[in-house]
Amino acid sequence: MNTFCPICEQETEINKIIESDEIDIRGEIISVEKEYFHCQKCDEKFENLHPEMDYMDFAYREYRRRKAWLQPEDIKVFRDSLGLTQQQFSDILGIGVATLNRYENGSLQSEAHEQLIRLFVDDPSLILGVLNRKPNLLTKSEQEKLTDYLHQIEKGKSVLVRKTIENLANYSPDIFSGGKTFDFRKLIHVFKFFCYNSRIYKTKLNKLLFYADYLHYRDYGVSITGLRYAHAPFGPVPNNFETWLVASSKWIEEIESEEVYFDENVGETFMSDDPPDMNVFQPSEIKVLQSIKEKFLGFSCREITNYSHDEIGYKNTKDGELISYIYAQDLRV
């Protein structure tokens, strides 16, 4: 392809190359695969300023994984499950709201703050002690609601799922949900359908969900799960995808998650030993799920990601924007 070379300052033909590089994160050396361009005219290389991968985000995530620290979505999922705003949660933690916001958006937390947040994540009942000492942090009704919720946690993690659905999926059916309210039960069994006796990488799994929902909407006028999807660097993904994976794999343990190493990278995979309950699906939904599974059976993560990048709905949206189901009419399946 042709682009401007900052070395020779000319429009010229370039080739994309991938080279291994190292990033030092607080003394931990983390290898990343960086994208460079090689100029055919001056024979020099320069870094791609808009790579598909966020190198620092990858390095931070790997650092947290090595240290067994909370990832950004872990913190946000926990806060959302409590029904707390960032300001309220930061007040309870005793750290600045701007700091908490940075952590939830990918900044690497300090070791002290990691230990502090982890204490509350591992034992949410500690929040009750804070509220007893500082009753003015929440209104009376907010404190009563949170206190009741914390007491209920001991009754089962399903409460977390219910509260999370209330906080994140309490939207009316519209063009962004495929004309359907969010159905967590169906989502669980869609997960199981694609992951039954087969390890599926997270990147591929979220693309399979996208194609299943949009294909069913295109052919039958309604999505399967009621999920909303957003534009992300690696293609369309379910909005709050990390949350629903945590809910299904960590809270109610319907599917199993495992990190798999390849080369010097790590990827998260999901598998279910239990078959899906096909009775929860309509015949049209089963037909679509089978069609999508067969269509992308031999696709790697990179192949299905590249394939999804050519979808009109993806091309016509920007990072973070929801993708309307109206684009299902242009679906490439």
N, C-alpha and C positions, 0 to 999 in steps of 0.2 A: 504494500500500500504506500501511498505518497503522503508525506507530512513535512512540516518545517523542521529542519535540523538546527538546533541552537548552537552547534559547534561550527559548521560551515556557513550557517545563516542562509540556507537555500532550501527551496522546496525540492525534495528528492525522495527517491524510493527507499523505504526502510523495511527491515525485518524485525519481528519481535523475537527476543531471546529470553530465556529464563536462567538465572544464575543464583546459586546458593549464597546467602549473606548471613551475617550474625548480628544480633541485637543484644546489647548488654542491658538487662533489666535487674537493677539492684544486685549486681554481681552474678546473676544467672545468665549464662550465654545461651541464647535461643536462636536456632537456625530457621530462616525463612527463605522461601523461594520468591525472589523479586523479578519483576518484569523490566526489561530494558529494550531499547530500540537500537538497532545497528544501522548506521547510515551507509548506503552503498557508495556514496560519492566520496566522503572523506574517510571512510573506514573507521569511524569512531562510534562509540556507544554512549547513550545517555538514558537516564532513568525515565520510565513512563510515569508522568505526573498524575495520571488518573487510572491506576491499576484496579483490577477487579477486587483484589484483596486489600484490606486495610492492615498493613504490616504491623503497626503498633498494637492494634486491637488483637491481632493474632498472637503477638508476643505477650501481651498482658494476660490473655486467656491461658496461654501455656504456662506462664509464671504462676497464675492462680491455681491451675491444675496441679502443678508440681508441689505447691504448698498446701493443697487441699483447702483453698480459700473459696469464699463465695464469689460466684460470677455476678455481673450486674443484674441479670434477670432473676437470680436467686433473691437478691435484696428486694427488687421491685415486687416480685411475686409474693414474698412474705409480707411486705407493707400493704399491698393491695388486699391480701387475704384478711388483714386486720381492719380494713376499711379506713385506713389512716391516710391523710394527705402527707406530702413530704414535710411540710412545716410541722405537723403534729408528731410525726415519727422522729424528726430531728430533735424536737423539744424533749421527747422521751429519752432519746439517746444522749442528749446533751452535746450534740455537735451542730455546726451551722447547716442551715437548709441548703445553702449553695454547695457545700461539701457533699452532702447526701445526694444532691442532684447530679453532681459530677460522677459519683460512684455508680449511680443507676444508669448513667449514660456512657459508661465505659472507662472512666479514669481509674487508675490503679489505687486502691485504698491503702492507707498506712497500716502497718502491722497492728498498732494500738486500736485503730478503728475496726479492723477486721475482727480482733478478739472481742471487742465490745459488741458489735452487731451479732457475731456468732453466739454470744451468750444468750441473747434474746431469741435468736432463731432456734437454738437448741432447747430453750426453756422459756416459751412465751409467757408463762405465769409470772416471770420476773417483772413484767410490765405492771402487774397489779401492785407490786411494792412501790414502784415509781409513782403510780397514780395515787396511792395512799399518802405518800410524802408530799406530792405536788398536785393536789386535787384541782387546781385551776388550769392545768394544761389542756383539759377538755371540758366541754359543757357537761352539765349533769346528765343529759340524755345520751350524749356520746360516750360518757364514761360508763353508764349503765349498760349500754349496748355492747361495748367492748368487753366489759367485765363478764357479761353473760356469755359472750362468744368464747372468751378464754377458758371459762369453766367448761364449756361444751367440747373444747378440743380433746379433753381426756376421753370423751365418749367415742371418738373415732375421727380419722382424718377426712372422712367424707364431708365433714362440716367445712373443711377448707375448700373443698370443691364447690360446695353450695355458695359460700361467700364469694369465692372468686368469680363464679358465673354471675352472681348479682352485681359485682363490681365492674367486670370487664365485658360481659355479653348481654347486658340488660338493654338491648336496642330493639326497636320495632323492625319488622320485616320491610326491607327496601331493596333498591337496586344494587346496593353494596353487599347485601347478605343473600342475594339470590331469591328474594321474596319469601324468606323463611326465618323464623326465630331460631336462635342457636340451639342445637340439640346435642348435648354432651354425650348422651348415651349412644347416639349413632356415630359420633366421632370416635368413641372408644372402639366400636366394632369395625369402623373403616380402618383404623389403625391396625386392628387384629387381622383384617382381611389382607392387607398388604404385607404384614409382618409375620404371618403365621408360618412357623418353621423356616423362616428365611430372614437373615439379617439385612436390614435396609439402612443405608446411611441417611442421616437426618436431611441432608440436602435433597436427596432423591425423594424421600418420603413427603416432604412438603410440596414438591412438584406433582407427585401422584395425587395428592389431595386436591390441589388446584385444578388439575385436568378433570378429575372425577366430578367435582362440584360444577365446574363451568360447562362440561359436556352435558351433564344432566339438565342444567338450566337451558342450554341451547335446544335440546331435543324435547324437553318436557315442561319447561317454563318455571322450574323451581330447583334450587340447589338441594344437595343431599344433607349437608350438615348445618347450613345456615352460617358458616364461617364467612368472615370478611377477609379479603386478601389485599396485601400491600406490595408496592414496588420496592424491592431490595436489590443490592448489588449483584447477588447471585440468582436473580430472577424473582418471579412472584412467590410470595410466602403467605401463609395464613397469618392474619394479624394476631399478635400475642401467642405465636406458635410455641415459643419456649414455655409459656405458662401452661398450655394444655398438655405438653409433653411431660412437664414436671407433675402435673395433676394425675396423669394416667400411669406414669412409671414410678413416681416416688411416693405419691399420696395413697392412691388406691391400688397400686401395683398390678395393673391389668396387663401392662407390657413391660418387658425387661430392657434396660438400657446398658450399653457397654461401650467403653472407649477402645477403639482398635487403632493400632499403630501401623503406619505404612511409610516407608523411607524414614524421614525424620519428622513426620507430621503425625497428627492424631485426629481421628474422626469419631464421632459418636454414632453408634448404630442401635437399632431397636429390633426386637424380636418378640414374638408371642408363642408360648408353648400351647396355649389354649386356642382352639378354633373360634372364629367369630360366630355370633348368634345371627344367622342369616334371616331369622324370623323378624328381626327388627327392620328389615329393608323391604321396600316395595319391589315387585318384579322388575320395574324399569331401573331401579337403583342397582340391583344385582347385575343386570345386563350391562350397565355403564361401568361398574366397578371391574367386571371381568374384561370388558373391552380395553380399559385403561391399563390393567395389569398386563394383558397380552401385548398391547401396543409398545409399552416401554420395558418389557421383560429384559431385553438384552442391552438396555441403555446404561452406561456408566453415569456417575454423578455429573461429570463434566459434559457428557453428551446431552443429558436431559436438561442441564442448565443452559447450554448453548441453544438447544431447541426452543426453550421457553423464552429466550431473549428475542426471538423473532415473532412472538405473539404481538398483535396490534395493541392489545390492552397494555402490554408491558412497554412497548415503544412510545405510546402516547401518554405515559405517566412518568413522574419523577420519583426519586428516592423518598420513601415514607408515605407517598400518596396511596389512597385506597384505589383499587382497580374495579371499576364498575362491571357488573355482570352483563351489561349491554354489549361488551366486547366479546361475549361468548359466541356471537353470530359469526365472528371472524376466526374462531378457534381452528387450529391446524391439525385437528384429529377427526 
